[in-house]
């Protein structure tokens, strides 16, 4: 259950990122890929904080 709470935010964050790139008409570039990696890290950290707050 811990893992599910922590990793739930990753697909949601990446989906939002793809939609925002599409709405702005921006291409999926190397810098956007680096941003995806950073966003995944932030989503995991937010999941850890969420898990800690729920306990």
Secondary structure, 3 states (H helix, E strand, C coil): CHHHHHHHHHHHHHHHHHHHHHHHCCCCCHHHHHHHHHHHHHHHHHHHHHHHHHC
